[in-house]
Amino acid sequence: MLVGNKVDLRHLRAVEKETASTYAAENKMHFVETSALNAMNVDVAFESTLRKIYEIVREQESDRNEHENEQATMLNTKMNGESSVRLKEDTNADKGRPSCCS
């Protein structure tokens, strides 16, 4: 996100709005002008930042769930004529000892 602050001080502007907006678009950033003096767009800047963070986290969770589902599907596919994966039972579990000990 690119934030242009102190927009209320137009006579001190160093970068034109169009230039900043174009720069932000070229660099895949959201652009907003703000003024802390009169609270113009300050809430918009924070809300859009939080919204973008939420979208990224949600997308990452979705990708992770999709990856986990793909792995589960791979385990359920036929392997060597079997339709499922069988794990060896822990024979030491019945003896009350940890499986690392014999």
C-alpha positions in Angstrom: 0.0 0.0 0.0 1.2 3.5 -0.9 -0.2 6.3 1.3 0.2 9.9 0.4 -0.2 11.8 3.7 -0.7 15.5 4.4 -2.9 15.9 1.3 -4.4 19.0 3.1 -1.1 20.9 2.4 -1.7 21.2 -1.4 0.8 24.0 -1.7 3.6 21.7 -0.4 2.7 18.8 -2.7 5.9 17.0 -4.0 4.2 14.3 -6.1 1.1 14.7 -8.2 -1.8 12.3 -7.4 -1.7 10.8 -10.9 2.0 10.1 -10.7 1.7 8.3 -7.3 -1.4 6.4 -8.5 0.4 5.2 -11.6 3.5 4.2 -9.6 1.3 2.2 -7.1 -0.5 0.4 -10.0 2.8 -0.4 -11.7 4.1 -1.9 -8.5 0.8 -3.7 -7.6 0.1 -1.5 -4.6 -3.1 0.1 -3.4 -2.9 3.9 -3.3 -4.7 6.3 -1.1 -4.2 9.9 -0.1 -4.8 10.9 3.5 -4.7 13.8 5.9 -4.2 13.1 9.6 -5.1 16.8 10.3 -8.7 16.4 9.2 -8.8 12.6 9.3 -9.4 12.3 5.6 -9.1 8.6 4.5 -7.1 7.6 7.5 -9.7 4.9 8.4 -9.8 3.8 4.7 -6.0 3.3 4.8 -6.2 1.1 7.9 -9.3 -0.8 6.8 -7.9 -1.6 3.4 -4.6 -2.7 4.9 -6.4 -5.1 7.3 -8.7 -6.3 4.5 -5.7 -7.2 2.3 -3.9 -9.0 5.2 -7.1 -11.0 5.9 -7.5 -11.9 2.2 -3.8 -13.1 2.0 -4.2 -15.2 5.2 -7.4 -16.7 4.0 -5.9 -17.5 0.6 -2.9 -19.2 2.3 -5.2 -21.2 4.5 -7.2 -22.3 1.4 -4.0 -23.3 -0.4 -2.8 -25.3 2.6 -6.2 -27.1 2.9 -6.2 -27.8 -0.8 -2.6 -29.2 -0.5 -3.7 -31.4 2.5 -6.7 -32.7 0.5 -4.5 -33.5 -2.4 -2.2 -35.5 -0.1 -5.2 -37.4 1.4 -6.4 -38.2 -2.0 -3.0 -39.5 -3.0 -3.0 -41.8 0.1 -6.4 -43.2 -0.9 -5.4 -43.9 -4.5 -4.6 -47.5 -5.5 -1.1 -48.5 -4.6 0.2 -51.9 -5.5 -3.4 -53.2 -6.0 -4.5 -51.9 -2.6 -7.2 -49.3 -2.3 -5.8 -47.9 1.0 -2.6 -47.5 2.9 -2.3 -49.8 5.9 -0.1 -48.9 8.8 1.6 -51.5 10.9 0.0 -51.8 14.4 2.2 -50.9 17.3 2.7 -54.2 19.1 4.3 -52.5 22.2 1.2 -50.3 22.8 -0.6 -53.2 24.5 2.4 -53.7 26.9 2.1 -50.2 28.3 5.6 -49.2 27.1 6.5 -46.5 24.7 6.8 -47.7 21.1 10.5 -46.6 21.1 11.4 -49.3 23.7 11.6 -53.0 23.1 
